[in-house]
Amino acid sequence: MTCHDGKHADWQRLKLKIDRGADFVLTQLFFDNAAYFEFRDYLVNELGVRVPLTPGVLPILNVEQVKRFTALAGARLPDTLVNRLDAVGDNPESVTEFGIDYATRQSEELLRGGAPGLHIYSLNKARAVIEIVRRLGLR
């Protein structure tokens, strides 16, 4: 979620985009909700942003793929999550179930914390998104 100038510089650039007419924000993927809440609180409380700041949630369905995506997005996999993924192993069905469960719990916390909605990255894998929405009781 940041560039070499730091997250606050990135967030101030985002504020400029909002000031120029953006009427909502979809975040990049992240796996630590504290990062979203820090981002939201800074934009709302420090910069006065009033547009919806919708978190982007990526269900983990493939360990190598999620490692690539996080590296490309400049995101971070928390050590505790990496350890849990390592414990799940290479079984695709086990990884998918873990990923759906993790994304569901992550989404529940985000919504409880006041997120205006969710942007669930499907990567053309509708099953995971449908299951997350079902588990959240949003369907």
N, CA, C and O atoms as a DFTB+ gen file, in Angstrom:
556 C
 N C O
     1  1       0.803      -1.191       0.000
     2  2       0.000       0.000       0.000
     3  2       0.852       1.262       0.000
     4  3       0.299       2.356       0.115
     5  1       2.168       1.160      -0.123
     6  2       2.998       2.348      -0.035
     7  2       4.057       2.366      -1.123
     8  3       4.376       1.338      -1.722
     9  1       4.594       3.550      -1.365
    10  2       5.729       3.678      -2.278
    11  2       6.942       4.078      -1.457
    12  3       6.885       4.075      -0.227
    13  1       8.033       4.420      -2.116
    14  2       9.271       4.736      -1.405
    15  2       9.173       5.998      -0.560
    16  3       9.976       6.170       0.357
    17  1       8.225       6.888      -0.829
    18  2       8.062       8.109      -0.036
    19  2       7.324       7.851       1.273
    20  3       7.289       8.725       2.140
    21  1       6.747       6.691       1.430
    22  2       6.034       6.372       2.644
    23  2       4.534       6.424       2.467
    24  3       4.006       7.050       1.548
    25  1       3.863       5.740       3.387
    26  2       2.418       5.602       3.260
    27  2       1.682       6.923       3.390
    28  3       0.680       7.129       2.705
    29  1       2.143       7.823       4.244
    30  2       1.420       9.083       4.392
    31  2       1.505       9.930       3.118
    32  3       0.550      10.622       2.764
    33  1       2.637       9.874       2.441
    34  2       2.757      10.580       1.160
    35  2       1.805       9.968       0.131
    36  3       1.154      10.688      -0.626
    37  1       1.728       8.633       0.110
    38  2       0.791       7.951      -0.795
    39  2      -0.640       8.370      -0.485
    40  3      -1.427       8.653      -1.389
    41  1      -0.965       8.406       0.793
    42  2      -2.334       8.721       1.197
    43  2      -2.679      10.176       0.883
    44  3      -3.829      10.486       0.571
    45  1      -1.698      11.064       0.961
    46  2      -1.949      12.454       0.586
    47  2      -2.164      12.577      -0.915
    48  3      -2.973      13.389      -1.362
    49  1      -1.442      11.773      -1.698
    50  2      -1.679      11.748      -3.149
    51  2      -3.087      11.229      -3.448
    52  3      -3.768      11.749      -4.332
    53  1      -3.515      10.218      -2.718
    54  2      -4.873       9.700      -2.885
    55  2      -5.894      10.785      -2.569
    56  3      -6.899      10.915      -3.269
    57  1      -5.647      11.557      -1.532
    58  2      -6.553      12.664      -1.166
    59  2      -6.667      13.644      -2.320
    60  3      -7.755      14.160      -2.573
    61  1      -5.586      13.914      -3.024
    62  2      -5.634      14.808      -4.189
    63  2      -6.552      14.245      -5.274
    64  3      -7.298      14.989      -5.909
    65  1      -6.492      12.927      -5.484
    66  2      -7.382      12.297      -6.469
    67  2      -8.838      12.444      -6.044
    68  3      -9.709      12.709      -6.873
    69  1      -9.095      12.272      -4.770
    70  2     -10.458      12.424      -4.261
    71  2     -10.907      13.872      -4.435
    72  3     -12.036      14.130      -4.850
    73  1     -10.027      14.807      -4.120
    74  2     -10.351      16.231      -4.286
    75  2     -10.641      16.583      -5.739
    76  3     -11.366      17.537      -6.020
    77  1     -10.078      15.815      -6.652
    78  2     -10.293      16.073      -8.091
    79  2     -11.476      15.285      -8.652
    80  3     -11.699      15.284      -9.862
    81  1     -12.246      14.605      -7.772
    82  2     -13.484      14.013      -8.238
    83  2     -13.711      12.541      -7.982
    84  3     -14.803      12.041      -8.253
    85  1     -12.728      11.829      -7.473
    86  2     -12.973      10.420      -7.165
    87  2     -14.053      10.343      -6.093
    88  3     -13.978      11.040      -5.081
    89  1     -15.049       9.505      -6.311
    90  2     -16.141       9.469      -5.330
    91  2     -16.171       8.187      -4.512
    92  3     -17.094       7.989      -3.722
    93  1     -15.186       7.314      -4.682
    94  2     -15.003       6.159      -3.817
    95  2     -13.593       5.629      -4.024
    96  3     -12.929       5.953      -5.009
    97  1     -13.146       4.807      -3.077
    98  2     -11.813       4.212      -3.139
    99  2     -11.948       2.718      -2.895
   100  3     -12.642       2.295      -1.971
   101  1     -11.283       1.916      -3.725
   102  2     -11.121       0.480      -3.495
   103  2      -9.659       0.258      -3.164
   104  3      -8.780       0.650      -3.932
   105  1      -9.389      -0.369      -2.023
   106  2      -7.994      -0.561      -1.646
   107  2      -7.374      -1.737      -2.382
   108  3      -8.062      -2.575      -2.965
   109  1      -6.058      -1.769      -2.334
   110  2      -5.336      -2.947      -2.773
   111  2      -5.584      -4.053      -1.754
   112  3      -6.136      -3.820      -0.679
   113  1      -5.170      -5.241      -2.115
   114  2      -5.311      -6.362      -1.189
   115  2      -4.434      -6.155       0.037
   116  3      -3.395      -5.499      -0.030
   117  1      -4.863      -6.717       1.143
   118  2      -4.090      -6.712       2.386
   119  2      -4.598      -7.868       3.238
   120  3      -5.697      -8.378       3.021
   121  1      -3.793      -8.269       4.201
   122  2      -4.171      -9.405       5.053
   123  2      -4.164      -9.058       6.532
   124  3      -4.497      -9.895       7.371
   125  1      -3.790      -7.838       6.849
   126  2      -3.775      -7.363       8.230
   127  2      -4.750      -6.190       8.312
   128  3      -4.464      -5.102       7.812
   129  1      -5.891      -6.417       8.939
   130  2      -6.927      -5.390       8.988
   131  2      -6.470      -4.112       9.668
   132  3      -7.011      -3.042       9.389
   133  1      -5.489      -4.199      10.553
   134  2      -4.975      -2.988      11.199
   135  2      -4.467      -1.999      10.153
   136  3      -4.571      -0.788      10.348
   137  1      -3.918      -2.501       9.048
   138  2      -3.437      -1.621       7.980
   139  2      -4.598      -0.835       7.361
   140  3      -4.473       0.363       7.104
   141  1      -5.727      -1.514       7.123
   142  2      -6.903      -0.818       6.576
   143  2      -7.408       0.233       7.557
   144  3      -7.669       1.370       7.164
   145  1      -7.548      -0.135       8.827
   146  2      -8.096       0.806       9.810
   147  2      -7.175       2.011       9.997
   148  3      -7.656       3.129      10.182
   149  1      -5.864       1.802       9.951
   150  2      -4.926       2.925      10.026
   151  2      -5.103       3.837       8.816
   152  3      -5.173       5.058       8.958
   153  1      -5.174       3.244       7.630
   154  2      -5.396       3.972       6.380
   155  2      -6.682       4.781       6.459
   156  3      -6.681       5.984       6.200
   157  1      -7.784       4.116       6.819
   158  2      -9.084       4.786       6.895
   159  2      -9.063       5.923       7.912
   160  3      -9.504       7.034       7.619
   161  1      -8.552       5.644       9.099
   162  2      -8.553       6.661      10.149
   163  2      -7.725       7.875       9.757
   164  3      -8.110       9.008      10.048
   165  1      -6.593       7.652       9.100
   166  2      -5.762       8.771       8.660
   167  2      -6.491       9.593       7.603
   168  3      -6.539      10.820       7.691
   169  1      -7.059       8.916       6.603
   170  2      -7.757       9.663       5.558
   171  2      -8.961      10.427       6.108
   172  3      -9.184      11.580       5.740
   173  1      -9.719       9.804       6.970
   174  2     -10.926      10.451       7.512
   175  2     -10.563      11.520       8.539
   176  3     -11.010      12.662       8.427
   177  1      -9.765      11.163       9.529
   178  2      -9.509      12.059      10.658
   179  2      -8.453      13.117      10.385
   180  3      -8.565      14.244      10.867
   181  1      -7.432      12.767       9.621
   182  2      -6.352      13.717       9.361
   183  2      -6.542      14.508       8.074
   184  3      -6.169      15.679       7.997
   185  1      -7.125      13.865       7.061
   186  2      -7.248      14.520       5.761
   187  2      -8.678      14.918       5.418
   188  3      -8.908      15.574       4.401
   189  1      -9.643      14.532       6.251
   190  2     -11.025      14.953       6.035
   191  2     -11.740      14.271       4.882
   192  3     -12.705      14.823       4.353
   193  1     -11.298      13.093       4.479
   194  2     -11.933      12.367       3.375
   195  2     -13.322      11.899       3.793
   196  3     -13.515      11.405       4.905
   197  1     -14.285      12.060       2.889
   198  2     -15.666      11.666       3.191
   199  2     -16.243      10.675       2.182
   200  3     -17.436      10.375       2.238
   201  1     -15.424      10.160       1.262
   202  2     -15.918       9.170       0.301
   203  2     -15.744       7.776       0.906
   204  3     -14.915       7.589       1.796
   205  1     -16.521       6.794       0.430
   206  2     -16.346       5.425       0.934
   207  2     -14.946       4.886       0.624
   208  3     -14.437       5.030      -0.487
   209  1     -14.347       4.267       1.629
   210  2     -13.025       3.644       1.505
   211  2     -13.231       2.138       1.660
   212  3     -13.197       1.602       2.768
   213  1     -13.444       1.474       0.539
   214  2     -13.834       0.067       0.535
   215  2     -12.614      -0.836       0.503
   216  3     -11.780      -0.733      -0.397
   217  1     -12.509      -1.732       1.497
   218  2     -11.342      -2.609       1.555
   219  2     -11.376      -3.710       0.499
   220  3     -12.433      -4.252       0.179
   221  1     -10.200      -4.029      -0.032
   222  2     -10.044      -5.112      -0.996
   223  2      -9.570      -6.373      -0.304
   224  3      -8.503      -6.395       0.308
   225  1     -10.368      -7.422      -0.404
   226  2     -10.072      -8.694       0.257
   227  2      -9.782      -9.745      -0.814
   228  3     -10.552      -9.918      -1.758
   229  1      -8.665     -10.435      -0.649
   230  2      -8.293     -11.499      -1.585
   231  2      -8.319     -12.833      -0.864
   232  3      -7.486     -13.080       0.008
   233  1      -9.272     -13.707      -1.217
   234  2      -9.240     -15.054      -0.637
   235  2      -7.992     -15.796      -1.122
   236  3      -7.683     -15.793      -2.314
   237  1      -7.297     -16.415      -0.210
   238  2      -6.096     -17.177      -0.561
   239  2      -6.550     -18.535      -1.086
   240  3      -7.129     -19.336      -0.352
   241  1      -6.281     -18.780      -2.358
   242  2      -6.656     -20.050      -2.969
   243  2      -5.437     -20.829      -3.454
   244  3      -5.513     -22.023      -3.744
   245  1      -4.314     -20.124      -3.533
   246  2      -3.070     -20.725      -4.000
   247  2      -1.930     -19.973      -3.310
   248  3      -1.803     -18.760      -3.471
   249  1      -1.117     -20.674      -2.556
   250  2      -0.093     -20.027      -1.738
   251  2       0.934     -19.288      -2.592
   252  3       1.254     -18.134      -2.310
   253  1       1.449     -19.936      -3.622
   254  2       2.460     -19.279      -4.468
   255  2       1.874     -18.049      -5.160
   256  3       2.540     -17.020      -5.277
   257  1       0.634     -18.158      -5.614
   258  2      -0.014     -17.036      -6.284
   259  2      -0.168     -15.843      -5.338
   260  3       0.101     -14.705      -5.725
   261  1      -0.596     -16.095      -4.113
   262  2      -0.791     -14.992      -3.173
   263  2       0.543     -14.355      -2.807
   264  3       0.604     -13.147      -2.576
   265  1       1.592     -15.127      -2.750
   266  2       2.917     -14.564      -2.485
   267  2       3.349     -13.647      -3.637
   268  3       3.924     -12.584      -3.402
   269  1       3.074     -14.055      -4.871
   270  2       3.389     -13.216      -6.032
   271  2       2.579     -11.923      -6.003
   272  3       3.128     -10.838      -6.197
   273  1       1.263     -12.039      -5.758
   274  2       0.385     -10.863      -5.757
   275  2       0.771      -9.871      -4.672
   276  3       0.779      -8.662      -4.902
   277  1       1.089     -10.382      -3.491
   278  2       1.457      -9.462      -2.422
   279  2       2.762      -8.743      -2.758
   280  3       2.905      -7.554      -2.472
   281  1       3.704      -9.446      -3.355
   282  2       4.963      -8.814      -3.754
   283  2       4.709      -7.739      -4.808
   284  3       5.267      -6.645      -4.724
   285  1       3.872      -8.042      -5.797
   286  2       3.566      -7.071      -6.850
   287  2       2.833      -5.852      -6.314
   288  3       3.068      -4.733      -6.771
   289  1       1.948      -6.061      -5.346
   290  2       1.138      -4.963      -4.804
   291  2       1.872      -4.199      -3.707
   292  3       1.386      -3.170      -3.238
   293  1       3.032      -4.692      -3.297
   294  2       3.730      -4.054      -2.196
   295  2       3.068      -4.332      -0.861
   296  3       3.292      -3.620       0.118
   297  1       2.248      -5.375      -0.830
   298  2       1.561      -5.762       0.399
   299  2       2.447      -6.710       1.182
   300  3       3.521      -7.100       0.725
   301  1       1.986      -7.071       2.362
   302  2       2.771      -7.931       3.234
   303  2       1.895      -9.043       3.786
   304  3       0.753      -8.816       4.182
   305  1       2.448     -10.245       3.804
   306  2       1.790     -11.363       4.474
   307  2       2.311     -11.401       5.905
   308  3       3.505     -11.613       6.114
   309  1       1.446     -11.202       6.892
   310  2       1.923     -11.265       8.284
   311  2       2.552     -12.623       8.581
   312  3       2.119     -13.648       8.054
   313  1       3.572     -12.616       9.425
   314  2       4.279     -13.856       9.764
   315  2       3.329     -14.927      10.288
   316  3       3.473     -16.101       9.947
   317  1       2.363     -14.534      11.111
   318  2       1.426     -15.524      11.654
   319  2       0.623     -16.180      10.539
   320  3       0.327     -17.373      10.605
   321  1       0.269     -15.407       9.516
   322  2      -0.468     -15.965       8.383
   323  2       0.421     -16.907       7.580
   324  3      -0.023     -17.982       7.178
   325  1       1.670     -16.517       7.343
   326  2       2.599     -17.383       6.610
   327  2       2.772     -18.704       7.357
   328  3       2.774     -19.770       6.741
   329  1       2.916     -18.638       8.677
   330  2       3.062     -19.863       9.469
   331  2       1.822     -20.745       9.352
   332  3       1.941     -21.966       9.249
   333  1       0.646     -20.146       9.367
   334  2      -0.587     -20.928       9.243
   335  2      -0.696     -21.535       7.850
   336  3      -1.137     -22.675       7.707
   337  1      -0.301     -20.789       6.822
   338  2      -0.317     -21.334       5.457
   339  2       0.657     -22.501       5.338
   340  3       0.342     -23.516       4.716
   341  1       1.819     -22.361       5.923
   342  2       2.798     -23.452       5.895
   343  2       2.229     -24.694       6.565
   344  3       2.467     -25.813       6.112
   345  1       1.478     -24.499       7.642
   346  2       0.882     -25.632       8.364
   347  2      -0.207     -26.318       7.545
   348  3      -0.416     -27.524       7.676
   349  1      -0.908     -25.546       6.693
   350  2      -1.973     -26.112       5.846
   351  2      -1.373     -27.040       4.802
   352  3      -1.970     -28.059       4.455
   353  1      -0.201     -26.693       4.306
   354  2       0.460     -27.544       3.325
   355  2       0.072     -27.220       1.893
   356  3      -0.421     -26.129       1.605
   357  1       0.294     -28.168       1.001
   358  2       0.117     -27.962      -0.434
   359  2      -1.199     -28.482      -0.987
   360  3      -1.464     -28.337      -2.180
   361  1      -2.024     -29.081      -0.151
   362  2      -3.287     -29.635      -0.635
   363  2      -4.195     -28.505      -1.104
   364  3      -4.598     -27.673      -0.291
   365  1      -4.530     -28.452      -2.401
   366  2      -5.320     -27.341      -2.937
   367  2      -6.657     -27.145      -2.218
   368  3      -7.066     -26.010      -1.977
   369  1      -7.332     -28.230      -1.877
   370  2      -8.634     -28.090      -1.205
   371  2      -8.456     -27.517       0.204
   372  3      -9.261     -26.695       0.641
   373  1      -7.423     -27.939       0.908
   374  2      -7.153     -27.416       2.249
   375  2      -6.796     -25.934       2.196
   376  3      -7.242     -25.153       3.037
   377  1      -5.996     -25.551       1.214
   378  2      -5.625     -24.138       1.053
   379  2      -6.871     -23.317       0.739
   380  3      -7.062     -22.240       1.304
   381  1      -7.715     -23.816      -0.155
   382  2      -8.944     -23.096      -0.512
   383  2      -9.849     -22.922       0.704
   384  3     -10.365     -21.829       0.936
   385  1     -10.045     -23.973       1.474
   386  2     -10.896     -23.876       2.666
   387  2     -10.305     -22.893       3.667
   388  3     -11.027     -22.082       4.246
   389  1      -8.997     -22.965       3.872
   390  2      -8.339     -22.022       4.775
   391  2      -8.527     -20.589       4.268
   392  3      -8.857     -19.687       5.037
   393  1      -8.312     -20.394       2.963
   394  2      -8.428     -19.056       2.373
   395  2      -9.827     -18.476       2.496
   396  3      -9.991     -17.292       2.791
   397  1     -10.835     -19.311       2.270
   398  2     -12.222     -18.852       2.402
   399  2     -12.514     -18.494       3.857
   400  3     -13.146     -17.476       4.136
   401  1     -12.053     -19.332       4.777
   402  2     -12.279     -19.072       6.197
   403  2     -11.578     -17.783       6.632
   404  3     -12.166     -16.956       7.330
   405  1     -10.325     -17.618       6.219
   406  2      -9.563     -16.425       6.594
   407  2     -10.226     -15.162       6.033
   408  3     -10.393     -14.174       6.750
   409  1     -10.600     -15.198       4.758
   410  2     -11.225     -14.033       4.132
   411  2     -12.576     -13.721       4.771
   412  3     -12.947     -12.554       4.895
   413  1     -13.311     -14.749       5.176
   414  2     -14.597     -14.528       5.835
   415  2     -14.388     -13.835       7.174
   416  3     -15.068     -12.855       7.479
   417  1     -13.449     -14.337       7.976
   418  2     -13.180     -13.719       9.281
   419  2     -12.623     -12.309       9.114
   420  3     -12.965     -11.407       9.879
   421  1     -11.774     -12.123       8.123
   422  2     -11.230     -10.797       7.837
   423  2     -12.367      -9.838       7.468
   424  3     -12.410      -8.703       7.944
   425  1     -13.277     -10.300       6.625
   426  2     -14.402      -9.475       6.178
   427  2     -15.338      -9.138       7.329
   428  3     -15.815      -8.008       7.433
   429  1     -15.601     -10.110       8.194
   430  2     -16.459      -9.858       9.357
   431  2     -15.890      -8.729      10.211
   432  3     -16.617      -7.827      10.628
   433  1     -14.595      -8.787      10.463
   434  2     -13.952      -7.755      11.278
   435  2     -14.001      -6.391      10.591
   436  3     -14.248      -5.374      11.239
   437  1     -13.768      -6.371       9.296
   438  2     -13.816      -5.107       8.555
   439  2     -15.208      -4.482       8.619
   440  3     -15.349      -3.283       8.859
   441  1     -16.224      -5.299       8.403
   442  2     -17.600      -4.779       8.439
   443  2     -17.976      -4.323       9.844
   444  3     -18.601      -3.274      10.004
   445  1     -17.606      -5.089      10.857
   446  2     -17.858      -4.675      12.250
   447  2     -17.157      -3.363      12.565
   448  3     -17.669      -2.548      13.332
   449  1     -15.988      -3.160      11.972
   450  2     -15.199      -1.956      12.204
   451  2     -15.648      -0.753      11.400
   452  3     -15.032       0.311      11.479
   453  1     -16.723      -0.907      10.619
   454  2     -17.283       0.234       9.911
   455  2     -16.952       0.347       8.442
   456  3     -17.272       1.364       7.826
   457  1     -16.320      -0.658       7.852
   458  2     -16.054      -0.604       6.409
   459  2     -17.390      -0.448       5.671
   460  3     -18.381      -1.071       6.052
   461  1     -17.423       0.372       4.628
   462  2     -18.678       0.637       3.923
   463  2     -19.150      -0.503       3.027
   464  3     -20.248      -0.440       2.474
   465  1     -18.353      -1.519       2.881
   466  2     -18.644      -2.663       2.022
   467  2     -17.350      -3.428       1.832
   468  3     -16.377      -3.218       2.556
   469  1     -17.348      -4.306       0.866
   470  2     -16.170      -5.114       0.578
   471  2     -15.962      -5.191      -0.922
   472  3     -16.923      -5.233      -1.690
   473  1     -14.723      -5.209      -1.328
   474  2     -14.371      -5.541      -2.705
   475  2     -13.601      -6.847      -2.623
   476  3     -12.434      -6.860      -2.231
   477  1     -14.245      -7.938      -2.988
   478  2     -13.601      -9.245      -2.901
   479  2     -13.005      -9.570      -4.270
   480  3     -13.722      -9.699      -5.262
   481  1     -11.699      -9.697      -4.300
   482  2     -11.012     -10.038      -5.538
   483  2     -11.292     -11.501      -5.857
   484  3     -10.917     -12.391      -5.093
   485  1     -11.951     -11.748      -6.986
   486  2     -12.355     -13.114      -7.317
   487  2     -11.317     -13.865      -8.143
   488  3     -11.241     -15.091      -8.063
   489  1     -10.521     -13.157      -8.929
   490  2      -9.553     -13.787      -9.819
   491  2     -10.222     -14.894     -10.641
   492  3      -9.629     -15.945     -10.883
   493  1     -11.431     -14.648     -11.054
   494  2     -12.233     -15.585     -11.846
   495  2     -12.520     -16.897     -11.123
   496  3     -12.728     -17.929     -11.760
   497  1     -12.529     -16.856      -9.810
   498  2     -12.836     -18.032      -8.983
   499  2     -14.089     -17.710      -8.172
   500  3     -14.004     -17.355      -6.997
   501  1     -15.236     -17.837      -8.802
   502  2     -16.500     -17.428      -8.190
   503  2     -16.853     -18.238      -6.954
   504  3     -17.479     -17.710      -6.035
   505  1     -16.472     -19.495      -6.909
   506  2     -16.857     -20.354      -5.779
   507  2     -16.461     -19.741      -4.438
   508  3     -17.262     -19.712      -3.503
   509  1     -15.227     -19.253      -4.347
   510  2     -14.746     -18.683      -3.085
   511  2     -15.556     -17.451      -2.701
   512  3     -15.943     -17.302      -1.543
   513  1     -15.811     -16.584      -3.643
   514  2     -16.568     -15.360      -3.358
   515  2     -17.990     -15.709      -2.931
   516  3     -18.501     -15.149      -1.961
   517  1     -18.615     -16.606      -3.630
   518  2     -19.981     -17.014      -3.285
   519  2     -20.021     -17.588      -1.864
   520  3     -20.941     -17.297      -1.100
   521  1     -19.038     -18.391      -1.521
   522  2     -19.003     -18.995      -0.190
   523  2     -18.757     -17.945       0.898
   524  3     -19.358     -18.011       1.970
   525  1     -17.893     -17.001       0.632
   526  2     -17.640     -15.922       1.602
   527  2     -18.903     -15.105       1.823
   528  3     -19.270     -14.821       2.963
   529  1     -19.562     -14.730       0.753
   530  2     -20.802     -13.956       0.854
   531  2     -21.862     -14.748       1.625
   532  3     -22.581     -14.186       2.452
   533  1     -21.956     -16.047       1.353
   534  2     -22.915     -16.894       2.069
   535  2     -22.588     -16.933       3.560
   536  3     -23.475     -16.767       4.397
   537  1     -21.324     -17.150       3.888
   538  2     -20.920     -17.242       5.293
   539  2     -21.135     -15.912       6.029
   540  3     -21.396     -15.895       7.232
   541  1     -21.025     -14.824       5.306
   542  2     -21.253     -13.505       5.919
   543  2     -22.738     -13.203       6.071
   544  3     -23.116     -12.231       6.725
   545  1     -23.580     -14.041       5.462
   546  2     -25.019     -13.809       5.540
   547  2     -25.483     -12.644       4.683
   548  3     -26.497     -12.013       4.983
   549  1     -24.753     -12.361       3.630
   550  2     -25.067     -11.224       2.770
   551  2     -25.886     -11.616       1.554
   552  3     -26.277     -10.755       0.766
   553  1     -26.145     -12.884       1.395
   554  2     -26.826     -13.347       0.198
   555  2     -28.299     -13.451       0.434
   556  3     -29.044     -13.828      -0.471
